[in-house]
Amino acid sequence: MIKKRIKNFLSAEWYVFKLLFSVNIPSGILYIVLRSLFYPVSLINTFIWKFVIDEITVVFSASSFTFRLWILLGIYIGINTVNSIVVSYVLTVLANDIRNQAQNKLELQVMRKVAALSSSYFDNPQNRDVLDSAKHSKERVSGAITFMVSECLNIVTFVVGFVLFVQINPIISLVFLLTSIPAMVINYKYDVQMNKHSIQSIPEARRKDYYRFLLTEKYAAKDVRLYNLSGFFKEKYNTLWKHIRKQREQIFMRGAKHTYLAMILSTGGKLFLVLFSVISILRGEMSLGTLSMFLALSQQISGRFMAIMRSIPNHLKNEIPHIQNFRDFLTHSDDAMPTSDPESLDISIAPEIEFRDVCFRYPGALVNAIDHLNLFIPAGKKIALIGVNGAGKSTVIKLLLRLYEPQSGQIFINGKDVRLYPVDQLHRLFGVCFQNVPQYALTMRENIALSRLDELHDDERLNAAAQAAGIYNKCSAFQSGMDTNLTRKFDDQGQEMSGGEWQKVGIARAFFRDAPFVILDEPSSALDAQAEDDLFSSFHLLCKERGGILISHRLSAMMMVDEIVLLQSGHVMEQGTHEQLMRQNGEYAKLYRMQAENYVGKGAI
């Protein structure tokens, strides 16, 4: 156990040390040099001040100033001035700049890692807590970047100062330190408890922040006002806030009693130091300069000792775990990562797709979302996935795109296991529009071209995608056309869009991808009848020489595909053309007639 802790400590410190120089080598070297100069200078100045006080005593005794006093004062003031400037630069400019650069680098590492994780990672609440912890840990890591340098110098300064302190008077030195230690230990213990509580309360704090988000952001503003939910969410927020506050108060109250007693003991030690020194001066055993140096050394030693007592154990118990958590998160292996020996995938032609006995269950779910699914989609064919909510339609798409990995079974593309292909190459096969379209605060051009940013300025293709999705007329009406900002989040002149219009933007994005296989997941849920009909026509035309999957509850669109697949409880219940399934007179025929009756009247079909 001890060996493991030592190994973790050394590994974490080496990681932070490398980070210091990976951010900016000249700044790292300059920081170490300036820090190294600061600590001995503070001790030297303490001795110079002793000589200044002793010289002042001589001056008052002789009633005349000496040139030596002015020299000593000049040296003392000069060193203090230069030291203050250096300290100010090191602490407020150089150190902050290094930490900011380090934090930015760590932030980029977190973003890269999150982008590489599969969607299943975020379905696990424990993983979300790990991610939140990593976000907080990156601040600890960047803060620890200067720890080794400052603490090593702290220890050296303390040892040197303590040796000098003991040489002046061993008895009073030991009394002073022994009365100061209890307060330092208790304060350290209290800090540890508060830091431990901060880590343990992350899930509750995340929930609390979620309720605040619902009350202060646009996301749920309509429901909050329509259903008068303000009080409901405020109560939930306040309950969690009170719970966290109560826990912190309990920790504070437990530590406060012992802290007060320790402070009394520490104050007694300081008073003893002062009284003993004054008596020594009155007896002629100590000069005023020596007393001044003695008091200054006592302050420096106690300050250094308290800093060491707090920072090193705190670093070991709190910072090292944070650094380790951060590193563990960055090295987390994920099934969605590309294989070490990937196969080449032809992304210029429509793929042949096969699900073979595939099973998948979402984290925490009691039943499979996909249950022994067998499905074959020939190259260049268009199919429709239909079924009631929860039948597994969208899950099929997520598995195909490797946003999730099945627990058993295999998915093949062009006869090879999909896991053999690099994920980024696999994704290039598909142009996809999910039901919930993200509303990016970007221009119309950027919103559409996100699926293929290398063609961002191809106006002809942008217009064609917008036309196919039914959003072209909307773009043309904007004063800035395709360069109009959508939403007013960052632009007062931006254009707000309805849910249906945003869905058209998402569909245009899928078409703009110009992929050999198009997937539309409930693309018409927010569209009117005319827009829906236009969309299905566009899908049919665009997929003429491509493959495609259409997920829709609107069975009128089934005429646009080559084959219909009815899913139930995650497996294929019926499969065939519209005519075949109607003749089969099974579940599909029942659903189709039920939906048709809503339009033409009962008994008409």
Secondary structure, DSSP 8 states (H G I E B T S, - for coil): -HHHHHHHHHHHHHHHHHHHHHH-HHHHHHHHHHHHHHHHHHHHHHHHHHHHHHHHHHHHHHTS--HHHHHHHHHHHHHHHHHHHHHHIIIIIIHHHHHHHHHHHHHHHHHHHHHHS-GGGGGSHHHHHHHHHHHHHHHHHHHGGGHHHHHHHHHHHHHHHHHHHHHH-HHHHHHHHHHHHHHHHHHHHHHHHHHHHHHHTHHHHHHHHHHHHHHHSSTTHHHHHHTT-HHHHHHHHHHHHHHHHHHHHHHHHHHHHHHHHHHHHHHHHHHHHHHHHHHHHHTTSS-HHHHHHHHHHHHHHHHHHHHHHHHHHHIIIIIHHHHHHHHHHHT---TTS--SS------SS---EEEEEEEE--TT-SS-SEEEEEEEE-TT-EEEEE-STTSSHHHHHHHHTTSS--SEEEEEETTEEGGGS-HHHHHTTEEEE-SS----SSBHHHHHHTT-GGGTT-HHHHHHHHHHHT-HHHHHHSTTGGG-BBSSSS-TT-B---HHHHHHHHHHHHHHT--SEEEEESTTTT--HHHHHHHHHHHHHHTTTSEEEEE-S-GGGGGGSSEEEEEETTEEEEEE-HHHHHHHTSHHHHHHHHHHHHHH-TT--
